[in-house]
Amino acid sequence: MADFPTTARVVIIGGGAIGASSLYHLAKAGWADCVLLEKNELTAGSTWHAAGNVPTFSTSWSIMNMQRYSTELYRGLAAAVDYPMNYHVTGSIRLAHSKERVQEFERAKGMGRYQGMDIEMMSPKEAQDLYPFMELHDLQGVLYDPHDGDIDPSQLTQALAKGARDLGARIERFCPATGVSRENGEWIVQTDKGDIRCEYVVNAAGYYAQRVGEWFRPFGGRTVPMMVMSHQYMLTDEIPEIEAYTREHGKLPLLRDVDTSYYLRQEKAGLNLGPYERNCKAHWIAPDDPMPQDFSFQLYPDDLERLEWYIEDAMARVPLLGQAGINKVINGPIPYAPDGLPLIGPMPGVPNAFEACVFTFGIAQAGGAGKVLAEWITEGATEWDMWAVDPRRYTDYTDTDYCIAKGMETYGHEYAMHFPWHEWPAGRDKKLSPVHDKVKKLGGVMGAYNGWERANWFAQPGDDTSEDSTRTWERSGPWEARIRAECLAVRDGVGVLDLPGFSRFNLSGDGAAEWLRERIAGGLPRIGRMNLAYFADNRGRILTEMSVLRHREDMFTLITAATAQWHDRDVLMGALPDHLSLTDHTADYSTLIVTGPKSRALFETLSPQADLTLPWLSHQAAQVAGHNAALARVSFAGELGWEIHAANADMPAIYDAVLSAGATPFGMWALNSLRIEKGYRAWKGDLSTDYTLLEGGLERFVKFDKPQDFPGKAALLHERQQGSPKRFVTLVVDADEADAPYMSTLWHDGQVVGETTSGAWGYRVNGSVALGMLRTDLAAPGTEIEVEIYGTRCRAIVQPDRPLWDPENERLRA
């Protein structure tokens, strides 16, 4: 074909709403030399049969940002690209049947207010004024979102496509991509019409994303973590009462009964009912139900029997529904990632390849997703921290069985509340510590961290460890007395925490030290010592944190959070010169934290040859209970202590010896309380790309005077000169039954002035503590502000810029 494009900066594979939005936003950013490939017609996948609901609601900060942006974009899109669209901004009401659901709504309302949305709570009677056909039984409250609505998915996609074309981008329909190869640092995307050579490739292939993802495996890729669910919704015949109401008042708001698990929307003069049923069905997972080569514009057969309970409940809520006949049933494929959130961002391990796929709510998120994807490609970073959807949040534990089990669990609990104490039971035990069975036998109640099982707390006989007991926002529960005892054991004696799954990389080669100095904001430790190193992006924002252990002049071990494994591998590998070696040893070793004022006495019996007088932030090779190990004198709990790093095979004997020497096992929830009392930051909570190193209170880790020009240095110098708009603070909170969750709104004199990044009860300081970001002029110690915790504004006092517990660090340096 004479005019077929043979080169492009970016090739996008997939022509649904996500692919079209990505193309539009790339072209808006000035990258018009981009091509979208669609195997059939635009919208032929999940887009064409999508219901088209456009909510802003989410309890994820980044997802709410993304969906809010979508609604703002869609309201002006028709005029911006001169393409007519059916977009109805009707508002929505979400029904709460319990106090806990009201608390969740209050939390979402606070987040929405922070982002500039006038979401509000109302009484059931006030909601009935907006939706007069609704019955009010069993309701505790209602959340009203005036910006919610619905849009025609095909029109949306065509509008985005027209906007992209008008800016110079190309769309090739009926042109399936068939594979990729790599040559001279460029991608070659193969199609039946010819090859396209490009800098970047985007997998936006919807429910075919896993098949497309396999093309990238020879270049460092992995199997895309996803599966496909069947989602049904039904359209009724026209209902005279609704037709009459619409003529007088306009369209009804969208109704969601989230505790029952369905949405009910006006469709013309009828209704559209879409349940998310517990007895759900996955497709294309068995030999007798293979994924077809092409499912364009196709549906599954109706399967209404499994929806009967939901239909009956909806008819009791809106009796008009029971008076109408079913006009049509739509039963189509929707892709699901294990947590129900999409994959947007760098393809793990693959250079210049990105993902914008596996969208469960693709129409609501398409606008924001296109913005985020375009920022990733054109700027190398996104405006908002998007870890919640980053493909690298999953690693190698997401096998087929895991993805199916979690996808079905997530679909069946689509509107579930995500309580801080609750762990979902599906897809567990993917990665086990060498002492997993021992930890469980000691009462360990487990949680999953990047697939690794760790004890959250240790139950005693008779404690309620049921899933039901964890469905609360409050701190009280069977775990509270145990967390308190674990924290006090660390304070007064010695505790041990089994910590499998630390991400660990060995870096070596001539010039490794100098290369590291060019990547991190601060300096390197001396041989035999360790320190914290911060990596910034070009804006000076916090990319990641690593513990750096120096063995020789150019030999290091870098240790990072379990969840950061693939993210930090990409951070390091993305700039690694060929003459340096980086190896991943995450699965080869495990770690014990042994900490408390009696920890030195414990090591004197177990490691008599070790030099226990070496200072804080030192490390040494030693024997523990006769087994080779590395001892690092550091403690995330903020007490005297050491980390034991040892080979997996040696860890059971070491763990038994530590317990026999008198250590009390403690869990992750106790560690969270202990680290918050010290003001220690956690990755992707307190440490994220939403904040710069200076805003994060990390200036002592930045060496402005070093000769190396590290990423973000210019931006941080400018910020230091101009001043930071917000500052990291520790708050003591007059909290009621619940402590401040991530992204709780901070108020002062009726104005939003910041947000929390984490919070917990501090058992050593006997109070509720929150870490957060606060407007700089209010960050002075003693300032009184308010923290909004599940709808209740609680008084809080800004603390001095030092740890609450052991402010001079005398205990951990002892």
C-alpha positions, 0 to 999 in steps of 0.5 A: 500500500503506497500510503501505509506508514512505515515509520512512527514515533509510537505504534498503539495496538488496539482501537478501543476507547483506551487506544483512541484516547492514548493516540489523542493525548499523544497528538495533543502533546505534540507527538502527531507521528503516531499510528493506531492499529486496529484488527477490525473496526474501532470499538470492536472489542469491549468498547462496543458493548460497554454500558458507558457509565462514567463515575468519578467515585473511587477510594483510590486517590489516583483512580479518582484523579483519572476518572475526574479528569475523564469527566472534565474532558468528556464535558467539552470533547464534542465541541473541542473535536467537532463530533456530536456525542450523547453524554448525559451528566445525570448525577448518581446516588450510591446507597449505603446499608451500613455504618461502615459503608457510610464511613467509606462514602465519607472518606470518598467525599473528603477525597473528592472535595480535595480534588475540587468535586462537590460530592455530598452525603444526603439522607435517604429521603433527600435522595428519594426527592432525586429518584422518586421511584426508589424505596427506602428500606434498609438505608443508612445514607446516600452519596450524591455525585453531581458529575456522574453520568453515562456516555455512548462508548462508540461515539466517545471513541470516534470523537477521540479518534477524530481529534487525533486524526485532526492533529495529524495522527494515523489510524489503520483499521482492519490492520491487525498487528501480527508480531514485534521484533527489535533492531538497533534500539527500535521496534518493528511492528509487523502487520499484514500490510507491512512493517512499521518501525517505531520508537515506542509500542503500546499494548492497548489490546483490551481482552487480547492484551495477554496474547499481544504481551507474549510477543514481548517475552523474548525482549524481557517481558512476562505474561500479562496478569489478567483474565476475562469475565462475562458481564451481563446487563439488561435493558427493559422496555420503555416504562411510561412513568419514566417517560413522563418523569423525564419530560418534566424533570429530565433524566434520572440519576444513576442509582448504585446499590453497592451493598447488593452489587448492581447499578441501575441506570435510565436508558431512554425511557427504560432501565439498564440493570447491571449486576456484579454477581458473586456466582460469576463466570470467567471465560476462555479459561478451559480447553472447551472454551478457547479464546477465539482468534477474533471476537469482534462485535460478538457476545456470549449467550444470555445467562440470566439464571445466575442474576435472579437474586440481584434482579429481585433485589433491584425490583424491590428497590425500584418496583417499576423495574418489575413492571417492565419486560426485558428488551435486550440482554448484553453479555460480553467479555471484560478483562480483569487484572487481579485487583480489578485496576488497569495496567497503565505504564511501562511494560516490566523489563521491556525497553520503550514498551508500554501498557494501557490495557486490562480496563474493567471500567474503560469508558470511565477511565479512558480520558484519564488513561490517555493522559497518563499514558501520553505523559509516561511516553513523552515526559517519562513521568506522570503528573499524579503518582500512578502506582495503583495502576503501574504494571510493575506492581505485579511480579512473577507470582501472577500465574494463570490460576492466581489471575483467574481466582483473583479476577473472579473474587474481584468481580464478585466483590466489585463494590466491596469495601477495602478495610485496612485490616482485611485480606482477600482469601483468593490466590494466597500462598504464592511465595512462602518464607523458609519459616512460613509453617513455624510462623503460622504455628506461632499464631501468625495471621498472614498478609500478602506482600508482592506475593510473599506471605508475612504475618500481620499479627500473632493471634492467641488461642481463642482470638477471632481470626475470621474474615468477618472480624476484619470488616471494620475501619476501626482500630479495635478488633481481636488484633489490637491487644496483640499489636499492643503486646508486640510493640511493647515487647519490642520496646522493653525486650526483643522482638523478631519479625520474619521478613521474606521478599525484600527486593535485593540487587547486587551491583558491581563493576569498575565505576559502580560507585561513580555510576550510583553517585550520578543516580542518587541525590545523596552520597554513598556509605563507606565500605562496611557501612550502609545508608539510605539513598533516594532516587528522584525523577527529573522534577525532583520527585521521589522515585524510590528509596534504597538501602545501600550496603557497601562491601568494596569500593565498587561492590554494593547490595541494594535493598528495597521494598518487596513491592518495588522489585520490578519497579526498582529493577527498571530504575536501575537497569534503565540507565545501567552501562554494559560494563556493570553487573546487576543481579537480582537475589530477592528469592535467594535470601530471607531476612529477620528483624531482631530488635529491642533493648535486649537484642545485643544480649541475644546476639552475644549468645548467638553470634559470639564472634560478631563485633556487636560494638560496631555503630548504627548503620554498619554491616558485617559478615557473621555467624548466627547460631552457627550459620553464615549471615550478614548482620546489618545494624539497622531497625525500621522499628526505631530500637536497638537492633539488627537485620539478619540476612541469610540464605533461605536454607539457613533461616529455619535454624536461625529463626528457631535459635532467635526464638529460643533465645527469648525473642517475641515474634511480631508482625507487620501491623506492629512494625507499621505502628513502630515506624510511624512513631519514628517518622520513618517513611513507607514507599508509595505511601509517604514516599511517592512521585506526588512529592519532591524530596524537599517536600518529603522532608528528605533534604538531609539525604540530598547533596547539592554540593556534590559534583555529580549532576543527578536527576532532579538536581536542577528542579530541587535547587530551584525549589530550595530557592523558591520554597516548597508549597507543602512540607512533611509533618508528623501529627498527633491526632485526637482520633476516635475509634479509627486512625487516619488512613492514607489520603485523609484530608487536612483542614484549617479554618475551613480550607483544605490544606493537605493530606495524610500519607499514613497513620496508626496508633502509636503504642509507645507514645500512647496516641494516634499518629499521622504522617502527612503533607501540609501547607508550608505556612502551617507546618510549624510545631504546635499548629492546630489543624483538623484531620478528616477521618471517615467523615469526622474532623479530628483535632491534630497538632503539628509536631517538631521535625523529629521522631515522636519516640526517642527523638534523639535516637539514643535507643537505636544508637545504644 
